[in-house]
C-alpha cells in the first residue's frame, strides 16, 4: 500500500546486521477497504540550518457517489518529521492511525499514533509501551530499525479495531520463533496482545 515501505537486503547479512534500503520520500496515497476514503500524504522537510521546517501532512478525501468524484473532507499535519512508515484509515474516516517513522521503524516516539476525526492526536505509543526491554532485544533488528510488526489494517467487521501482525520470523536466526501480534482498539485506545497471531505464524 505504501510505496516507500522498508526494503530489506537479506543476502549474506546475518541477524542483527540486516541492511535498510529506503526509497526517497515522495507524496503517496492509501485507500480504505471500500475505496470511499483516500488519504494523500505529503512528506515533511527541514532546512539543515534550522531556518525552516514542515512536518508531514495529509489530506483526506471522501468519494461522492452523486458527483462521481472525491471531495476533500479534511487535512492536517502529522507528527512525523518526514513520513510515517504505514497508515490505516477506516471506511468512514472517523480516525487515522500511523505507524513508525520513515527510516526508523520502532525507534521513535511515533511507533503508533491515533488521530481523531479532526486530526487531533488521541494517543501515541513508543515501542517500550508495547514490549518489555527483554522482548525488544529479541525482535529482529536492522541497521536503522527494530522490526516489531508485520502488516497492519482495519478489521473489516468492527471498523474500530486495527490489527498489527507479528514481526516475521524469517528475519530472525531462529525461524521457529514466535513474535507477538496485537489488536488496537480505537474506542478504548488500548493495544492488547492477540494470541491468535502467535498460533497462526
PEQUI-V894684 format. One record per backbone hydrogen bond with DSSP energy under -0.5 kcal/mol. NH is the residue of the N-H (numbers start at 1). CO is the residue of the C=O. If there is no record, write none. Layout:
nh=NH co=CO
nh=NH co=CO
//
This chain:
nh=3 co=1
nh=5 co=2
nh=7 co=21
nh=8 co=6
nh=9 co=19
nh=10 co=8
nh=13 co=10
nh=14 co=12
nh=17 co=14
nh=18 co=141
nh=19 co=9
nh=21 co=7
nh=28 co=41
nh=30 co=39
nh=32 co=37
nh=35 co=32
nh=38 co=61
nh=39 co=30
nh=40 co=38
nh=40 co=59
nh=41 co=28
nh=41 co=39
nh=42 co=57
nh=44 co=82
nh=45 co=54
nh=47 co=52
nh=50 co=47
nh=54 co=45
nh=56 co=80
nh=57 co=42
nh=58 co=76
nh=59 co=40
nh=60 co=74
nh=61 co=38
nh=61 co=59
nh=62 co=71
nh=63 co=36
nh=64 co=69
nh=65 co=63
nh=68 co=64
nh=69 co=64
nh=71 co=62
nh=73 co=60
nh=74 co=60
nh=76 co=58
nh=78 co=56
nh=85 co=99
nh=85 co=100
nh=86 co=99
nh=88 co=97
nh=90 co=95
nh=93 co=90
nh=96 co=115
nh=97 co=88
nh=98 co=113
nh=99 co=86
nh=100 co=110
nh=100 co=111
nh=101 co=104
nh=102 co=83
nh=104 co=101
nh=107 co=104
nh=111 co=108
nh=111 co=125
nh=112 co=125
nh=113 co=98
nh=114 co=123
nh=115 co=96
nh=116 co=120
nh=119 co=116
nh=122 co=114
nh=123 co=114
nh=125 co=112
nh=129 co=126
nh=130 co=127
nh=131 co=127
nh=136 co=132
nh=137 co=133
nh=138 co=134
nh=139 co=135
nh=139 co=136
nh=142 co=145
nh=143 co=18
nh=146 co=105
nh=147 co=140
nh=147 co=145
nh=148 co=146
nh=150 co=165
nh=153 co=163
nh=155 co=161
nh=159 co=155
nh=162 co=184
nh=163 co=153
nh=164 co=182
nh=165 co=151
nh=167 co=148
nh=171 co=168
nh=172 co=169
nh=175 co=173
nh=177 co=174
nh=182 co=164
nh=183 co=192
nh=184 co=162
nh=185 co=183
nh=185 co=190
nh=186 co=160
nh=186 co=184
nh=187 co=160
nh=189 co=185
nh=190 co=185
nh=192 co=183
nh=192 co=190
nh=194 co=181
nh=195 co=193
nh=197 co=194
nh=198 co=194
nh=199 co=195
nh=200 co=196
nh=201 co=197
//
